[in-house]
Amino acid sequence: MTGTEAPVSASAVYTSAEFPPPAYGRALLTNRVLVRISGPGTDKFLQGQLSQSLDDVKTGKSPRAAGATPKGRAYCLTRLVRDGEDILMDLPSELAESIMTHLRKYLMLFRGTSMELQTEAQIIGLLGNEAASSLAGDNLNTLTSSGDTLELDSGFLIRTESTAEGLPRFELWQPGANDLALESIPQKTLADWQASEIAAGVPMLSTATSESYVPQMLNWQHLGGMHFKKGCYTGQEVIARMHFLGQLKKSLFRFRAAATNCIPAPGTSIMAGERSVGEVVNAVGFSDGSCELLAVIRHDAANDVLTADGLPETLLEQQPLPYTVSERENTEPKDT
């Protein structure tokens, strides 16, 4: 990331998300794909590459995980779903090829184990309990926490994080072609779902941000994506040191900018005066011209007057997250 990326017009790239955000609806998540890992070495292979313990990926439980470089930098943020003896994982469409190419270098050591893109698969985001109850019925009350999963004839219904404003959210993973009728649920846009992800504090990596952050800087530990007591995996030494020694100096924040009619691109610098104190990870524009974003910010600058590079007149207003980032409580004051 160079910090020189210019903000882009909301209308130039994305359909704007509704404002106020919808409380009920479905969205086809075309920005993500599903990958299936199968064969006798599935768990051992993933155990050595991801931050999650495969023992915790089981029927009814689908935790998040991160893949990191030897230097502890995240190149993959994913969720793991147990499908029989196989594992399903989701990847950003723009990074899927590079992530799979990287992982296959290690997969070669596990004879008879494969990793294949599911070209007929799809992921549908569901906003609100009503949308999910149309699929799960009375079984919806079994999905009480993020990662709780219900296997349906149509796929896997997964509870994901609610927004900071309390909107329940779910994902329907359909590994194969399926003619499930969802017409009764109002169709929303990908931008509407992206807005709900930002409001839930869930980041997504892109080409601009891949390998830029240790997972904890993306709040991944507070999204259930880190298992700090599992065995060794690539990047584990750096990740564990940051966790146990309390060295986290920056993390993911949510901001809102009023009436910009622009969306800062991923990688855009966040400025405190003339000083860069962080970078945009994800952003979305709304129909009223405002935008919201997730950005990794230095803790000691979080309460400064902040703007996005290229938008010096538009102040960023910090917004709540649905979880507490406890590491921020240990922030030392800036040198004066």
Disulfide bonds with the S-S distance in Angstrom:
none
